[in-house]
Structures are given as C-alpha cells and as structure tokens.
C-alpha cells in the first residue's frame, strides 16, 4: 500500500530584526536562506474547444441618410456654442465701431 505524501506548505520568510542606530557602530543582520518547496502538480488533459454555433443573419437597423436631421444633445450643445460665439463677435465689432467713431471725432476737431 502506497502512502500519500502530505502537501508541503510554504513557511513565511523570517523577518529581519530592526537594528538600532548607534553612533559609531553599525550592526549587520544575519542573512537567512529560504528553500523553495517543490509541489508536484497533476496535469489535466485539455479539452478541445467547441466551434461557435452558426447563427442566422440578423436584420440590422437601416442606416440613416446623410442629410437627415435629428436633434440630439450634441445638436443643442453646438447651437448654444454658436449663439455664444455670434454674440461675442457682435459685441467685439460694436466696440470696434465705437472706437473708430471716437478716433474720427478726435481727428475732426
């Protein structure tokens, strides 16, 4: 009758003691060696992968035409940005016109 071997377990590595600092002398901790335990693993046979099932074709959504119009969140964001930029351009051009009028009134007088 064959006896079964007990599975070996890894022991945690011993922690090195922390050496206190001295003024003139330095202490060196002794090195410990750890042997790795070998564990024999049983090899299990690999099952062959099954091929994927063939499925019938599915009807996809009809692609939208290029010129179609649909309001989305991005449409709202871009329209708000466009309005902001247009107002900014009008404000800047108004300031430029006022400065040109002031410069013209100074030249005339």
SULURKA-V448989 format. One record per residue. N is the residue number from 1. RES is the residue in one letter. OMEGA is omega in whole degrees, -180 to 180 (NA if undefined). BURIAL is + if it has 9 or more other ideal C-beta (glycine too) atoms within 8 Angstrom, else -. D_FIRST is the distance of its C-alpha to the first C-alpha in Angstrom with 2 decimals. Layout:
N;RES;OMEGA;BURIAL;D_FIRST + N;RES;OMEGA;BURIAL;D_FIRST
//
This chain:
1;X;-178;-;0.00 + 2;X;178;-;3.78 + 3;X;-179;-;6.50 + 4;X;177;-;9.59 + 5;X;177;-;12.80 + 6;X;179;-;15.74 + 7;X;180;-;18.67 + 8;X;178;-;21.40 + 9;X;179;-;24.80 + 10;X;176;-;28.12 + 11;X;179;-;30.23 + 12;X;-179;-;33.91 + 13;X;-180;-;36.11 + 14;X;-180;-;38.05 + 15;X;179;-;41.65 + 16;X;178;-;44.30 + 17;X;-180;-;46.84 + 18;X;-178;-;50.26 + 19;X;177;-;52.72 + 20;X;179;-;56.13 + 21;X;174;-;59.07 + 22;X;-175;-;61.25 + 23;X;-175;-;64.68 + 24;X;-173;-;64.28 + 25;X;174;-;60.62 + 26;X;179;-;57.66 + 27;X;-180;-;54.18 + 28;X;180;-;51.23 + 29;X;180;-;47.81 + 30;X;-180;-;44.93 + 31;X;176;-;42.72 + 32;X;178;-;39.06 + 33;X;-179;-;36.46 + 34;X;178;-;33.69 + 35;X;180;-;30.57 + 36;X;179;-;29.22 + 37;X;179;-;25.57 + 38;X;180;-;24.04 + 39;X;179;-;22.08 + 40;X;-179;-;20.35 + 41;X;176;-;21.63 + 42;X;-179;-;20.47 + 43;X;178;-;23.38 + 44;X;-180;-;24.66 + 45;X;-179;-;26.91 + 46;X;179;-;30.57 + 47;X;178;-;32.46 + 48;X;-180;-;35.84 + 49;X;178;-;38.76 + 50;X;178;-;40.97 + 51;X;-178;-;44.59 + 52;X;179;-;47.08 + 53;X;176;-;48.90 + 54;X;180;-;52.42 + 55;X;178;-;54.87 + 56;X;-180;-;58.48 + 57;X;178;-;61.19 + 58;X;179;-;62.43 + 59;X;-180;-;66.07 + 60;X;179;-;66.75 + 61;X;179;-;69.57 + 62;X;-178;-;72.88 + 63;X;-180;-;73.61 + 64;X;179;-;76.59 + 65;X;-175;-;79.66 + 66;X;-176;-;80.71 + 67;X;180;-;83.95 + 68;X;-177;-;82.52 + 69;X;179;-;83.13 + 70;X;-179;-;80.61 + 71;X;178;-;80.93 + 72;X;178;-;77.73 + 73;X;-180;-;77.00 + 74;X;178;-;77.57 + 75;X;179;+;80.95 + 76;X;180;+;81.99 + 77;X;-178;-;80.79 + 78;X;180;-;82.66 + 79;X;176;-;85.81 + 80;X;178;-;85.85 + 81;X;179;-;85.41 + 82;X;179;-;88.22 + 83;X;179;-;90.57 + 84;X;-179;-;89.85 + 85;X;179;-;90.56 + 86;X;178;-;93.76 + 87;X;179;-;95.04 + 88;X;179;-;94.26 + 89;X;179;-;96.18 + 90;X;-180;-;99.15 + 91;X;-180;-;99.22 + 92;X;179;-;99.16 + 93;X;176;-;101.86 + 94;X;177;-;103.99 + 95;X;179;-;103.72 + 96;X;179;-;104.73 + 97;X;179;-;107.74 + 98;X;179;-;108.88 + 99;X;178;-;108.67 + 100;X;177;-;110.64 + 101;X;180;-;113.34 + 102;X;-180;-;113.55 + 103;X;179;-;113.85 + 104;X;180;-;116.56 + 105;X;178;-;118.51 + 106;X;-178;-;118.44 + 107;X;-178;-;119.76 + 108;X;-176;-;122.54 + 109;X;NA;-;123.87
//
